[in-house]
Amino acid sequence: MMKSKRFEPIREIASTSAKDLSRAMGEAGLKVAELEGKVQQLQSYRDDYLRNSQSAGPIDAVKLQNYRMFLDRLGEALRQQLKLLDAARAEYEKRRALWSEKRIEAESLGRVVDRFRKEERHAADRREQREGDDAALRASVAARVETGNH
């Protein structure tokens, strides 16, 4: 069996795996973008709340306590989203590294298969040339033998 035929399924598996990892990396990238949007939204909301509450005028103790509790909850929500965002970014980087590694492997296997095919074509061309030369030689010998017998 030709080397290119033996390596082709391996190359195909690596290529498919690289495509799957690329898709997983894309999904992880979307998750990062989604979480970045949530963080930005929470930060904007907090900034707006701080800006609007400062211009609200005098504040009593109950309002101040409610204000601080709300800001604490908002701060906690923001910390949680940032934690999720960090985890999502780490997952994205992990998937990107796996994809990059598999893509390089698939490309390398592709080059190996291409080289084997090229070598096999050259071998087939040389074989055809030899067979053609042998056929011409046999025809020439046969023609000489025939002319020598007549």
C-alpha positions in Angstrom: 0.0 0.0 0.0 1.2 3.5 -0.8 2.4 5.7 2.0 0.1 8.5 1.0 -2.9 6.2 1.3 -1.8 5.1 4.8 -1.3 8.7 6.1 -4.4 10.2 4.5 -6.8 9.0 7.2 -4.5 10.3 9.9 -4.3 13.7 8.2 -8.0 13.7 7.8 -8.6 13.0 11.5 -6.1 15.8 12.5 -7.8 18.2 10.1 -11.3 17.3 11.4 -10.0 17.7 15.0 -8.5 21.1 14.1 -11.9 22.2 12.7 -13.7 21.0 15.8 -11.2 22.8 18.1 -11.6 25.9 16.0 -15.4 25.8 16.5 -14.9 25.3 20.2 -12.5 28.2 20.3 -15.1 30.3 18.5 -17.7 29.4 21.0 -15.4 30.3 23.9 -14.6 33.6 22.2 -18.4 34.4 22.0 -18.7 33.6 25.7 -15.8 36.0 26.4 -17.5 38.7 24.3 -20.9 38.1 26.0 -19.3 38.4 29.5 -17.4 41.5 28.5 -20.7 43.1 27.5 -22.2 42.2 30.8 -19.3 43.7 32.7 -19.4 46.8 30.6 -23.2 47.1 31.2 -22.8 46.7 35.0 -20.0 49.2 35.1 -22.0 51.7 33.1 -25.0 51.1 35.4 -22.9 51.6 38.5 -21.3 54.8 37.1 -24.8 56.2 36.1 -26.1 55.3 39.6 -23.2 57.1 41.3 -23.5 60.1 39.1 -27.3 60.4 39.5 -27.3 59.8 43.3 -24.7 62.6 43.8 -27.0 65.1 42.3 -30.0 63.9 44.2 -29.5 66.4 47.0 -29.5 65.7 50.8 -29.8 62.1 51.9 -31.1 60.7 55.2 -29.7 57.7 57.1 -32.1 55.2 55.7 -31.5 56.3 52.1 -27.7 56.3 52.8 -27.9 52.7 54.1 -30.0 51.6 51.1 -27.6 53.4 48.8 -24.6 51.6 50.3 -26.3 48.2 50.3 -27.3 48.6 46.7 -23.8 49.7 45.7 -22.4 46.7 47.6 -24.7 44.3 45.7 -23.8 46.0 42.5 -20.1 45.7 43.3 -20.5 42.0 44.2 -22.3 41.4 40.9 -19.5 43.1 39.1 -16.9 41.1 40.9 -18.7 37.9 40.0 -19.0 38.9 36.4 -15.2 39.7 36.3 -14.5 36.3 37.9 -16.6 34.6 35.2 -14.9 36.7 32.5 -11.4 35.7 33.7 -12.4 32.1 33.7 -13.9 32.5 30.2 -10.7 34.2 28.9 -8.6 31.4 30.4 -10.8 28.8 28.7 -10.6 30.7 25.4 -6.8 30.7 25.6 -6.7 27.0 26.5 -8.8 26.2 23.4 -6.8 28.5 21.2 -3.6 26.8 22.2 -5.1 23.3 21.6 -6.5 24.5 18.2 -3.1 26.0 17.2 -1.3 22.8 18.1 -3.7 20.6 16.2 -3.7 23.0 13.2 0.1 22.8 13.0 -0.1 19.0 13.2 -2.8 18.8 10.5 -0.7 21.1 8.2 2.4 19.1 8.8 0.6 15.8 8.0 -0.8 17.5 4.9 2.7 18.3 3.8 3.9 14.8 4.5 1.0 13.3 2.4 1.7 15.8 -0.4 5.4 14.8 -0.4 4.5 11.1 -0.5 2.1 11.7 -3.4 4.8 13.6 -5.3 7.3 10.8 -4.7 4.7 8.2 -5.8 4.0 10.2 -9.0 7.7 10.5 -9.8 8.1 6.7 -9.2 5.1 6.0 -11.4 6.5 8.4 -14.1 9.9 6.6 -14.0 8.2 3.2 -14.1 6.2 4.3 -17.2 9.3 5.7 -18.8 11.2 2.4 -18.1 8.3 0.4 -19.4 8.1 2.6 -22.6 11.9 2.2 -23.0 11.7 -1.6 -22.5 8.8 -1.8 -25.0 10.7 0.2 -27.6 13.8 -2.0 -27.0 11.8 -5.2 -27.4 10.2 -3.8 -30.6 13.6 -2.9 -31.9 15.1 -6.3 -31.1 12.1 -8.0 -32.6 12.4 -6.0 -35.8 16.1 -6.9 -36.1 15.4 -10.5 -35.5 12.7 -10.5 -38.1 14.9 -8.8 -40.7 17.7 -11.1 -39.9 15.6 -14.2 -40.4 14.2 -13.1 -43.8 
